[in-house]
Amino acid sequence: MSEWLVLVLAMLAACAVVVVITLVRHRTAAEDDDPSDTPDVIEYMTMWIGVVYAIVLGLAIAGVWEARVAAQDHVQAEAQALHEISERVRVYPPDVRDRIRADVNAYVGHVVTTEWKTMADHGKVTVRGDQLLDKIRADVTDHRPASDFEAQAYQPLVDQVTAADQARAARAGSTGATMPGVVWFGLIGGAIVTIGMVFALQIRRTTRELVLAGLFSALIAFLLFLIWDFDAPYSRGVSASTAPFLDLFPHIGG
């Protein structure tokens, strides 16, 4: 049984239970029972619907913001690891040093100019990027240290290659949307119910009430847009940027 079917059945069951209990109580009520003696629950229900939906919105915003921050952290970690590789190879012979630095620059240039657009448009990293990183790994690991000084630098360089690879894998895993479809169903459905309760309270056409209702609806629309905008960390308005790469490799941007 799919999760969508379970969700629909659970919602229908909840509605059915409330309706059945209400009908049973209505039919079994005494003849002298006066419903007007009981307090009106419309305002109470409206308040709790708004509170619950506000909590859900807050959790959704916190979730997508955390995912966006984590995505930027992956970029920072990858750029820092590549920068460390480029700097630490200074102890190697000039030909090896220059070759590794050229490979690092080629990889960073590809990420900044080509792969970033692919992530934004298609939600995935490129095969070419994998190949360029593999070339960096091969150049670093295949070099045989010729002195104790080079030998001391070898393992830290290998560790930095591993760190760059892990950060790239994390970046690749966070290119898509972070909010499941069922959560969006709840957010949009909750917005419809929450705004609909305004009409259940029989809003009048006074200027004050119309302005408040419009502002309330606009606020919910803004929060939903904010969640949608943060939902894809690399492809929408407030997205993770290539700034860490450009800060550590300024010659790439130039």
N, C-alpha and C positions, 0 to 999 in steps of 0.2 A: 504494500500500500504506500503510495507516494505521500510526501509530506504535505503537498497541497490538498490532497483528498482528506488527510487527517485534520488539517486546519479547517477546511470547510465543514466537515462533520462535527468538529468540536464547537464551532460557532453556531451551527444550526441546532445542535443539542442544547447549548446554553440558552438560546432564544426560545426553544421549545419548552424548556423547563420553566422559564419565567412566565410564558404565556399560559401554560397549563395551570400553574399554581394560582395565577391571577384569576383565571376563569373559574377554577374550583372554589376559590374563596368568595368570588362574586355570587356563585350559585348557592353556596351553603350559608351565605350571610343571613342574619335574622331580618325579618321584615321591617323592624324599627331601626335598622342600622343606617346611620347617616354618614356617608363618605366625607361630607364637608367638615365633620368633626375632627378628622385626621389632618395633620399638617400637610401642606403641599410639598411634594418631594421633587418637583421639577428643578427648583433652584439648587437643591442639595445634589441631585444627580449631575446637573450641569457643572457645579463646582468640582466634583470629583472626577468627572470626565476631563475637565481642563487640567486638573492636577496630574492625573495619570499620564495624559498626553504630553504635558510639559516635561515630566520625568523621562518619558521615552525619547522625546526630542533631544533632551540634554545628553542622554546616554549615546544617542546616535551621533551627535556632534562631537562628543568626546572621543568616540571610537574612530571616526574618520580623521579627526585632527591628529590623534595618536599615530594612525597609519601614515599620514602625510609626514609627520616629524620623523618617523622611523625610516621612511623612504629617503628623506634628505640625509639622515645619518648614514644610510648605506652608501650614498654618493660620496659623502665626506670620507668615510672609511676607505673606499676604493681609491679615491684621489690621493689620500695621504699615503697609502701603501705604495702606490706607483711612484709618488714623489720620493719616498724613502729608497726605493730601488734605484731611481735615477741618481740619487745623491751618493748612495753607499758604494756604487760601482766605481767610484773614483780611485779605489785601491787596486783595481784590475789594470792590466796592460791597456794602453790607449786603444788598440783595435777592438778589444773585447768591450771596453767601457763605451766607446762610441757606438758600437753595434747595438748594445743593450739600450742605451739612451735613445737611439734612433727608433728602436722597436717600441719603446714606451711612448715616445712622441707620436708615432704612427697610430698606436692604439688610442691614445687620448684624443688625437685629432679625429679619428673615426667616430669615437663616442660622441664628441661634441657636435660634429657637423652632420653626421649621417644617422648614427644609431638612436640619438635622442628623438629625431623626427619619426623614426620607425616605431619607437615605443609609444609616442603620442598618437600616431595614426593607426597602428595595428596591435598595440599592447604586447609587444614582444621585443626581445633583443635580436641582433643580427648574427648570422653564421660567420660573417666576416670578422666581427668582434671576437668571437670565440677563437677563430684562427689566429688573430693577432695576439691574443693573450697566451695562446699555446706557444707561439713563437718566442714570447718573452720568457716563458717557463723553460723552454728548451735551451735558450741561450744562457740562462742563469744556471740551470742544473747541469748542463753538459760541460761547463768550464771546469777544468782541473786546476785547483789552486797551485801556484808555483812556489809559494812561500808561506810561512806561518801567518804573516799578516793577511794574506789573501784567504787562508784557511779560516781565520777567525771571522772574516766577513761573509764567508760562504753560507753558513747555516742561517744567520739573520736575513740574508737576501732570499733564501728559499722560503723562510717564514713569511716574508713580506709578499712574495708571489702567492703563497697560500691565502694570505689575508685578502689580497686583491681579488683572487678567484672566489672566495667566500662572499665578499661584498658584492661582486658582480652577480653571483647566484641569487643573493638576497634581493638585489635590484631587479633582476629578471622576474623573481617571484612576486614582486609588488607592483608590477606594471598595470595590472587589470584593476577592475572595480573591487572594492572591499566589502560593500554592503550586499548581502544576499537578496534575491528577489522577494522572498517572503517578508523581509524587514521593510522593503519599500512598499509592499502591499499594506503592511500595518501602518506605516507612516502616512501614506496617502489616504487610506481608509479612515484613520484616526482624524486626519485633517477635515475630511468631509463630515464626519460625525460631530466634531468639535464646532465647526462653523455652522453646521445644521442646527445645533442646539440653540443658536442665537434666534433662529426663526421659531423654534419651539416655545421660546419665551414671548412670542408675539411682539417683536420689535415694532415700534411706531416710527412714523416718518419725520420725527423731529430732527433738526439739524445735528444736535448733540449725539443722539443715538446712531444716526447714520454715519457720522464721522467716526465714532468709536467702533462700530461694526466694520467699517472699511479699514481702519488702522489695525484692528485685530486680525482680519483676513490677510492684510498685506504683511503683517509680522510673521504669520505662519508660512506664507508663500516665500518670504525671504529666508526663513530658517530651513525650509525644504531645499531651496536653491543652494544655500550654503553647504548642506550635506551633500547634495549632488556634485557641487564644485570640488569639494575635498575628496570625494569618493574615488577619483582616479588620480593618484598622486603625481603622475608625470605628464598628464595630457590636458588638464583644464586650467582655468584662470589662475587660481592660487596653487600653483604646482611646484614640486621640487625643481630646482634649477641646476644648471651646470656650473654655477659659480665656484664650487670647490675645485673643479678641474681648472677653470680659467684663473683662479687665484694662485694655484700652485704651479701652473704651466702657462704663464702669461703670454709666452711667445706663440702658443697655439691660436689664441684669439686674434693675435695681430697678423 
